[in-house]
Amino acid sequence: MLALIKSLWRDEEGATMVEYALMLALIAIVCILVVTALGTQTGVTFDNAQQALPGTGDQVPVTP
């Protein structure tokens, strides 16, 4: 029984899996933050471009 506990204590395979899971979680969080920031900035840029064009103050609905 003691040998089994010692072998499990030395086994680092589970620790590696946990490290990969943490890295994946951090990468996912960074990706979400970057996409959110870029989406907001892109929306502001398009709004500014729309306001800079003449005659585009109000959006006219398109009728089919």
N, CA, C and O atoms as a GROMACS GRO file, in nm:
protein
  256
    1MET      N    1   0.082  -0.119   0.000
    1MET     CA    2   0.000   0.000   0.000
    1MET      C    3   0.087   0.126   0.000
    1MET      O    4   0.057   0.222  -0.070
    2LEU      N    5   0.192   0.124   0.077
    2LEU     CA    6   0.283   0.238   0.085
    2LEU      C    7   0.352   0.261  -0.050
    2LEU      O    8   0.375   0.375  -0.089
    3ALA      N    9   0.384   0.152  -0.119
    3ALA     CA   10   0.447   0.165  -0.251
    3ALA      C   11   0.352   0.230  -0.351
    3ALA      O   12   0.394   0.310  -0.434
    4LEU      N   13   0.225   0.196  -0.344
    4LEU     CA   14   0.125   0.255  -0.432
    4LEU      C   15   0.112   0.406  -0.407
    4LEU      O   16   0.104   0.484  -0.502
    5ILE      N   17   0.111   0.444  -0.283
    5ILE     CA   18   0.100   0.586  -0.249
    5ILE      C   19   0.224   0.661  -0.297
    5ILE      O   20   0.212   0.772  -0.350
    6LYS      N   21   0.342   0.602  -0.280
    6LYS     CA   22   0.465   0.666  -0.327
    6LYS      C   23   0.465   0.681  -0.479
    6LYS      O   24   0.508   0.783  -0.531
    7SER      N   25   0.418   0.578  -0.549
    7SER     CA   26   0.417   0.587  -0.695
    7SER      C   27   0.317   0.692  -0.743
    7SER      O   28   0.343   0.763  -0.840
    8LEU      N   29   0.202   0.701  -0.676
    8LEU     CA   30   0.106   0.805  -0.713
    8LEU      C   31   0.158   0.944  -0.681
    8LEU      O   32   0.129   1.039  -0.754
    9TRP      N   33   0.234   0.957  -0.574
    9TRP     CA   34   0.291   1.086  -0.536
    9TRP      C   35   0.392   1.135  -0.639
    9TRP      O   36   0.401   1.255  -0.666
   10ARG      N   37   0.468   1.042  -0.698
   10ARG     CA   38   0.571   1.078  -0.795
   10ARG      C   39   0.514   1.097  -0.936
   10ARG      O   40   0.579   1.158  -1.021
   11ASP      N   41   0.394   1.046  -0.961
   11ASP     CA   42   0.334   1.057  -1.093
   11ASP      C   43   0.294   1.201  -1.120
   11ASP      O   44   0.215   1.259  -1.046
   12GLU      N   45   0.349   1.259  -1.227
   12GLU     CA   46   0.323   1.400  -1.259
   12GLU      C   47   0.230   1.415  -1.378
   12GLU      O   48   0.212   1.526  -1.428
   13GLU      N   49   0.171   1.309  -1.425
   13GLU     CA   50   0.084   1.316  -1.542
   13GLU      C   51  -0.041   1.399  -1.514
   13GLU      O   52  -0.086   1.475  -1.600
   14GLY      N   53  -0.099   1.384  -1.396
   14GLY     CA   54  -0.217   1.463  -1.360
   14GLY      C   55  -0.186   1.610  -1.347
   14GLY      O   56  -0.268   1.695  -1.382
   15ALA      N   57  -0.067   1.643  -1.296
   15ALA     CA   58  -0.027   1.782  -1.282
   15ALA      C   59  -0.013   1.847  -1.419
   15ALA      O   60  -0.048   1.964  -1.436
   16THR      N   61   0.038   1.774  -1.514
   16THR     CA   62   0.053   1.828  -1.649
   16THR      C   63  -0.084   1.858  -1.709
   16THR      O   64  -0.101   1.960  -1.775
   17MET      N   65  -0.180   1.771  -1.687
   17MET     CA   66  -0.314   1.792  -1.739
   17MET      C   67  -0.376   1.917  -1.678
   17MET      O   68  -0.443   1.994  -1.747
   18VAL      N   69  -0.355   1.937  -1.549
   18VAL     CA   70  -0.407   2.056  -1.482
   18VAL      C   71  -0.341   2.181  -1.538
   18VAL      O   72  -0.407   2.283  -1.557
   19GLU      N   73  -0.211   2.175  -1.563
   19GLU     CA   74  -0.141   2.290  -1.620
   19GLU      C   75  -0.195   2.324  -1.759
   19GLU      O   76  -0.213   2.441  -1.790
   20TYR      N   77  -0.220   2.224  -1.840
   20TYR     CA   78  -0.276   2.249  -1.973
   20TYR      C   79  -0.417   2.309  -1.962
   20TYR      O   80  -0.452   2.398  -2.039
   21ALA      N   81  -0.496   2.262  -1.868
   21ALA     CA   82  -0.630   2.316  -1.850
   21ALA      C   83  -0.625   2.462  -1.806
   21ALA      O   84  -0.704   2.544  -1.853
   22LEU      N   85  -0.532   2.496  -1.718
   22LEU     CA   86  -0.517   2.635  -1.676
   22LEU      C   87  -0.471   2.724  -1.791
   22LEU      O   88  -0.521   2.835  -1.806
   23MET      N   89  -0.378   2.676  -1.871
   23MET     CA   90  -0.332   2.754  -1.986
   23MET      C   91  -0.447   2.775  -2.084
   23MET      O   92  -0.464   2.885  -2.138
   24LEU      N   93  -0.526   2.671  -2.109
   24LEU     CA   94  -0.639   2.682  -2.200
   24LEU      C   95  -0.741   2.783  -2.148
   24LEU      O   96  -0.796   2.861  -2.225
   25ALA      N   97  -0.767   2.782  -2.019
   25ALA     CA   98  -0.862   2.876  -1.959
   25ALA      C   99  -0.811   3.019  -1.973
   25ALA      O  100  -0.888   3.109  -2.005
   26LEU      N  101  -0.682   3.041  -1.947
   26LEU     CA  102  -0.625   3.175  -1.960
   26LEU      C  103  -0.630   3.224  -2.104
   26LEU      O  104  -0.661   3.340  -2.129
   27ILE      N  105  -0.598   3.137  -2.198
   27ILE     CA  106  -0.603   3.174  -2.340
   27ILE      C  107  -0.745   3.209  -2.380
   27ILE      O  108  -0.767   3.305  -2.454
   28ALA      N  109  -0.842   3.132  -2.333
   28ALA     CA  110  -0.983   3.160  -2.366
   28ALA      C  111  -1.026   3.294  -2.309
   28ALA      O  112  -1.097   3.370  -2.376
   29ILE      N  113  -0.986   3.325  -2.187
   29ILE     CA  114  -1.022   3.453  -2.125
   29ILE      C  115  -0.960   3.569  -2.203
   29ILE      O  116  -1.028   3.670  -2.228
   30VAL      N  117  -0.834   3.556  -2.241
   30VAL     CA  118  -0.768   3.662  -2.318
   30VAL      C  119  -0.837   3.680  -2.453
   30VAL      O  120  -0.858   3.793  -2.496
   31CYS      N  121  -0.871   3.572  -2.519
   31CYS     CA  122  -0.940   3.581  -2.649
   31CYS      C  123  -1.074   3.652  -2.634
   31CYS      O  124  -1.108   3.737  -2.717
   32ILE      N  125  -1.150   3.619  -2.533
   32ILE     CA  126  -1.279   3.683  -2.511
   32ILE      C  127  -1.262   3.833  -2.486
   32ILE      O  128  -1.338   3.914  -2.540
   33LEU      N  129  -1.163   3.869  -2.405
   33LEU     CA  130  -1.140   4.011  -2.377
   33LEU      C  131  -1.096   4.087  -2.502
   33LEU      O  132  -1.141   4.200  -2.524
   34VAL      N  133  -1.010   4.026  -2.582
   34VAL     CA  134  -0.963   4.092  -2.704
   34VAL      C  135  -1.078   4.110  -2.803
   34VAL      O  136  -1.092   4.217  -2.862
   35VAL      N  137  -1.158   4.008  -2.822
   35VAL     CA  138  -1.270   4.017  -2.916
   35VAL      C  139  -1.371   4.121  -2.869
   35VAL      O  140  -1.426   4.196  -2.950
   36THR      N  141  -1.396   4.127  -2.739
   36THR     CA  142  -1.488   4.228  -2.685
   36THR      C  143  -1.434   4.368  -2.707
   36THR      O  144  -1.508   4.457  -2.750
   37ALA      N  145  -1.307   4.389  -2.679
   37ALA     CA  146  -1.247   4.521  -2.696
   37ALA      C  147  -1.245   4.561  -2.843
   37ALA      O  148  -1.276   4.675  -2.876
   38LEU      N  149  -1.207   4.469  -2.931
   38LEU     CA  150  -1.204   4.501  -3.074
   38LEU      C  151  -1.344   4.526  -3.128
   38LEU      O  152  -1.363   4.614  -3.212
   39GLY      N  153  -1.441   4.452  -3.081
   39GLY     CA  154  -1.579   4.472  -3.126
   39GLY      C  155  -1.631   4.608  -3.087
   39GLY      O  156  -1.697   4.675  -3.166
   40THR      N  157  -1.602   4.650  -2.965
   40THR     CA  158  -1.645   4.782  -2.919
   40THR      C  159  -1.576   4.891  -2.998
   40THR      O  160  -1.641   4.986  -3.042
   41GLN      N  161  -1.446   4.879  -3.017
   41GLN     CA  162  -1.371   4.980  -3.091
   41GLN      C  163  -1.415   4.985  -3.237
   41GLN      O  164  -1.423   5.093  -3.296
   42THR      N  165  -1.442   4.872  -3.295
   42THR     CA  166  -1.488   4.868  -3.435
   42THR      C  167  -1.623   4.937  -3.448
   42THR      O  168  -1.645   5.011  -3.544
   43GLY      N  169  -1.712   4.913  -3.354
   43GLY     CA  170  -1.843   4.979  -3.356
   43GLY      C  171  -1.828   5.131  -3.346
   43GLY      O  172  -1.898   5.204  -3.416
   44VAL      N  173  -1.740   5.177  -3.260
   44VAL     CA  174  -1.717   5.321  -3.245
   44VAL      C  175  -1.659   5.378  -3.374
   44VAL      O  176  -1.699   5.487  -3.416
   45THR      N  177  -1.567   5.308  -3.437
   45THR     CA  178  -1.507   5.355  -3.561
   45THR      C  179  -1.611   5.366  -3.672
   45THR      O  180  -1.612   5.466  -3.745
   46PHE      N  181  -1.698   5.268  -3.686
   46PHE     CA  182  -1.802   5.274  -3.788
   46PHE      C  183  -1.903   5.385  -3.759
   46PHE      O  184  -1.952   5.450  -3.851
   47ASP      N  185  -1.935   5.407  -3.632
   47ASP     CA  186  -2.025   5.516  -3.596
   47ASP      C  187  -1.963   5.651  -3.632
   47ASP      O  188  -2.032   5.739  -3.685
   48ASN      N  189  -1.834   5.667  -3.603
   48ASN     CA  190  -1.767   5.792  -3.637
   48ASN      C  191  -1.762   5.812  -3.788
   48ASN      O  192  -1.780   5.924  -3.835
   49ALA      N  193  -1.737   5.707  -3.863
   49ALA     CA  194  -1.733   5.718  -4.008
   49ALA      C  195  -1.871   5.754  -4.063
   49ALA      O  196  -1.882   5.834  -4.155
   50GLN      N  197  -1.975   5.696  -4.007
   50GLN     CA  198  -2.110   5.725  -4.053
   50GLN      C  199  -2.145   5.871  -4.026
   50GLN      O  200  -2.206   5.937  -4.110
   51GLN      N  201  -2.109   5.920  -3.910
   51GLN     CA  202  -2.140   6.058  -3.876
   51GLN      C  203  -2.059   6.157  -3.959
   51GLN      O  204  -2.104   6.270  -3.980
   52ALA      N  205  -1.942   6.118  -4.007
   52ALA     CA  206  -1.858   6.206  -4.087
   52ALA      C  207  -1.908   6.219  -4.230
   52ALA      O  208  -1.876   6.316  -4.298
   53LEU      N  209  -1.986   6.122  -4.277
   53LEU     CA  210  -2.038   6.129  -4.414
   53LEU      C  211  -2.156   6.224  -4.420
   53LEU      O  212  -2.240   6.226  -4.330
   54PRO      N  213  -2.165   6.303  -4.527
   54PRO     CA  214  -2.277   6.396  -4.537
   54PRO      C  215  -2.408   6.322  -4.567
   54PRO      O  216  -2.411   6.227  -4.645
   55GLY      N  217  -2.515   6.366  -4.503
   55GLY     CA  218  -2.646   6.310  -4.529
   55GLY      C  219  -2.672   6.176  -4.466
   55GLY      O  220  -2.765   6.106  -4.506
   56THR      N  221  -2.591   6.136  -4.367
   56THR     CA  222  -2.612   6.005  -4.303
   56THR      C  223  -2.644   6.021  -4.156
   56THR      O  224  -2.616   5.931  -4.076
   57GLY      N  225  -2.701   6.135  -4.118
   57GLY     CA  226  -2.732   6.157  -3.978
   57GLY      C  227  -2.836   6.062  -3.926
   57GLY      O  228  -2.823   6.006  -3.817
   58ASP      N  229  -2.942   6.042  -4.004
   58ASP     CA  230  -3.048   5.948  -3.965
   58ASP      C  231  -3.048   5.834  -4.065
   58ASP      O  232  -3.029   5.854  -4.185
   59GLN      N  233  -3.069   5.717  -4.014
   59GLN     CA  234  -3.075   5.601  -4.102
   59GLN      C  235  -3.216   5.591  -4.160
   59GLN      O  236  -3.315   5.595  -4.087
   60VAL      N  237  -3.222   5.579  -4.290
   60VAL     CA  238  -3.350   5.565  -4.358
   60VAL      C  239  -3.378   5.417  -4.377
   60VAL      O  240  -3.293   5.345  -4.429
   61PRO      N  241  -3.496   5.369  -4.334
   61PRO     CA  242  -3.524   5.226  -4.351
   61PRO      C  243  -3.534   5.190  -4.500
   61PRO      O  244  -3.588   5.265  -4.581
   62VAL      N  245  -3.484   5.076  -4.531
   62VAL     CA  246  -3.485   5.028  -4.669
   62VAL      C  247  -3.616   4.954  -4.692
   62VAL      O  248  -3.650   4.862  -4.618
   63THR      N  249  -3.689   4.995  -4.796
   63THR     CA  250  -3.815   4.927  -4.828
   63THR      C  251  -3.791   4.836  -4.948
   63THR      O  252  -3.732   4.879  -5.048
   64PRO      N  253  -3.836   4.714  -4.940
   64PRO     CA  254  -3.813   4.620  -5.052
   64PRO      C  255  -3.900   4.650  -5.172
   64PRO      O  256  -3.891   4.580  -5.273
   0.00000   0.00000   0.00000
